[in-house]
Amino acid sequence: MSQSTMRLQSFDLASQDVASVDVEWLHGLSLGVEWPHRPSDWDLLRSVGHGFVALDEIGRVFSSAMWFPYGADCATIGMVITSPRVQTHGGGRWMMEGILRQCGERRLILNATRAAYSLYVSLGFEPQATVYQCQGYARPVVAQGDAVETIAADGLAAVAALDAAAFGADRSALLARLAPVSEIRGLRRGGRLVGYAMRRPFGRGSVIGPVVAASEEEAVQLVTALLDGQDGQFVRLDTRQAGGALRAVLHAAGLPLHDTVTTMTRGAPLPKVEPGSPGVYALAAHALS
Ligand SMILES: CC(C)(COP(=O)(O)OP(=O)(O)OC[C@H]1O[C@@H](n2cnc3c(N)ncnc32)[C@H](O)[C@@H]1OP(=O)(O)O)[C@@H](O)C(=O)NCCC(=O)NCCS
């Protein structure tokens, strides 16, 4: 056949609850934009969040967007994806507008890729910080914290209280969901929990996060404790530390910088990370902040 072109008719998309579709559709959608999520990662996110997908007339999923409530007045937004075939036709904006209606008056946090940045600016989000996605096959590191302890399920209330002090909102429901699939380490001073870190299966291997500590030094102690025994395994950690001891340890441990995203908020600024008070040194996930 000689070379020729034709224009296919466009089609309509309808929105539906993200909980209602087969996880394989979601997995295909995230693979299509080269995200590492496994079906089990989507299932975990669907168990703690809400959102919807856009489907065509025969049930194919072309778009997704989710939000994750933390207490009554805060939420994060994530898993905003439009299939490359239908990008730049207004789908992302339509999905985001639906999510914003569901979130109501909550203050909002999200982590923007370059492709999504201008969309979020136009919806009232303001940049707060760069997130450094560090990952790779772990090399042996010297554990730097003799005092690091393992935290069991019955220690979760103290973890949630510490997390709220650092994050600025109640993430106890999320932490209760992460705990059964996570290794959890903690640091105590005067009997009081002052730092915690989690590691769980994610994407190509595992992710270390959240990490909350009162100083970068203590964050390093927690992270090296969770890197212990991971030699040769693929590990990821997302931090807002632009440099310093944590980034140096990650680099030495085989987790160099891979990519960056921008944390943006609407309604309130992101809590600062300052030595002496609880701060977030690693994200739970891009979608969960
Ligand atoms: C970001 C993404 C969801 C946008 O979806 P979309 O359906 O193309 O979005 P829309 O067509 O509604 O476009 C929204 C705005 O972003 C702009 N935009 C879309 N793609 C862009 C790109 N690659 N770079 C810069 N701007 C872009 C559009 O011009 C549009 O602006 P306008 O409304 O002022 O004209 C989509 O590109 C995507 O899935 N990317 C890969 C995954 C990703 O990065 N997700 C975001 C996670 S934070």
The ligand as a Tripos MOL2 file, in Angstrom:
@<TRIPOS>MOLECULE
LIG
   48    50     1     0     0
SMALL
NO_CHARGES

@<TRIPOS>ATOM
      1 C1          1.3020   15.6770   33.6620 C.3       1 LIG1
      2 C2          0.1980   14.9870   32.9000 C.3       1 LIG1
      3 C3         -0.7040   14.2480   33.8700 C.3       1 LIG1
      4 C4         -0.6140   16.0570   32.1760 C.3       1 LIG1
      5 O1         -1.6960   15.3990   31.5780 O.3       1 LIG1
      6 P1         -2.4410   15.9780   30.2850 P.3       1 LIG1
      7 O2         -3.6660   15.1800   30.0870 O.co2     1 LIG1
      8 O3         -1.4670   16.0600   29.1560 O.co2     1 LIG1
      9 O4         -2.7860   17.4380   30.8140 O.3       1 LIG1
     10 P2         -3.6250   18.5600   30.0680 P.3       1 LIG1
     11 O5         -3.7820   18.2130   28.6170 O.co2     1 LIG1
     12 O6         -4.8430   18.8240   30.8640 O.co2     1 LIG1
     13 O7         -2.6360   19.7820   30.1670 O.3       1 LIG1
     14 C5         -2.5680   20.5470   31.3320 C.3       1 LIG1
     15 C6         -1.5970   21.6700   31.1290 C.3       1 LIG1
     16 O8         -0.2580   21.1880   31.1950 O.3       1 LIG1
     17 C7          0.4430   21.5150   30.0010 C.3       1 LIG1
     18 N1          1.2790   20.3660   29.6800 N.ar      1 LIG1
     19 C8          0.8700   19.1310   29.3460 C.ar      1 LIG1
     20 N2          1.9400   18.3490   29.1300 N.ar      1 LIG1
     21 C9          3.0250   19.0930   29.3570 C.ar      1 LIG1
     22 C10         4.4250   18.8370   29.2760 C.ar      1 LIG1
     23 N3          4.9170   17.6330   28.9430 N.pl3     1 LIG1
     24 N4          5.2640   19.8400   29.5940 N.ar      1 LIG1
     25 C11         4.7950   21.0550   29.9280 C.ar      1 LIG1
     26 N5          3.4910   21.3580   30.0170 N.ar      1 LIG1
     27 C12         2.6090   20.3920   29.7200 C.ar      1 LIG1
     28 C13        -0.5910   21.7490   28.9560 C.3       1 LIG1
     29 O9         -0.1440   22.6450   27.9880 O.3       1 LIG1
     30 C14        -1.7540   22.3040   29.7460 C.3       1 LIG1
     31 O10        -1.6560   23.6870   29.9250 O.3       1 LIG1
     32 P3         -2.9120   24.6190   29.4900 P.3       1 LIG1
     33 O11        -4.1490   24.0040   30.1190 O.co2     1 LIG1
     34 O12        -2.5620   25.9620   30.0300 O.co2     1 LIG1
     35 O13        -2.9360   24.5420   27.9930 O.co2     1 LIG1
     36 C15         0.7800   14.0180   31.8380 C.3       1 LIG1
     37 O14         1.7230   14.7030   31.0630 O.3       1 LIG1
     38 C16         1.4270   12.7870   32.4100 C.2       1 LIG1
     39 O15         0.7620   11.8090   32.7630 O.2       1 LIG1
     40 N6          2.7740   12.8210   32.5010 N.am      1 LIG1
     41 C17         3.5330   11.6800   32.9870 C.3       1 LIG1
     42 C18         3.2310   11.3950   34.4600 C.3       1 LIG1
     43 C19         3.3840   12.6360   35.3130 C.2       1 LIG1
     44 O16         4.3800   13.3260   35.2540 O.2       1 LIG1
     45 N7          2.3670   12.9040   36.1370 N.am      1 LIG1
     46 C20         2.3290   14.0450   37.0170 C.3       1 LIG1
     47 C21         2.6930   13.6230   38.3830 C.3       1 LIG1
     48 S1          2.9140   15.0250   39.4480 S.3       1 LIG1
@<TRIPOS>BOND
     1     1     2 1
     2     2     3 1
     3     2     4 1
     4     2    36 1
     5     4     5 1
     6     5     6 1
     7     6     7 2
     8     6     8 1
     9     6     9 1
    10     9    10 1
    11    10    11 2
    12    10    12 1
    13    10    13 1
    14    13    14 1
    15    14    15 1
    16    15    16 1
    17    15    30 1
    18    16    17 1
    19    17    18 1
    20    17    28 1
    21    18    19 ar
    22    18    27 ar
    23    19    20 ar
    24    20    21 ar
    25    21    22 ar
    26    21    27 ar
    27    22    23 1
    28    22    24 ar
    29    24    25 ar
    30    25    26 ar
    31    26    27 ar
    32    28    29 1
    33    28    30 1
    34    30    31 1
    35    31    32 1
    36    32    33 2
    37    32    34 1
    38    32    35 1
    39    36    37 1
    40    36    38 1
    41    38    39 2
    42    38    40 1
    43    40    41 1
    44    41    42 1
    45    42    43 1
    46    43    44 2
    47    43    45 1
    48    45    46 1
    49    46    47 1
    50    47    48 1
@<TRIPOS>SUBSTRUCTURE
     1 LIG1         1 GROUP 0 **** ****
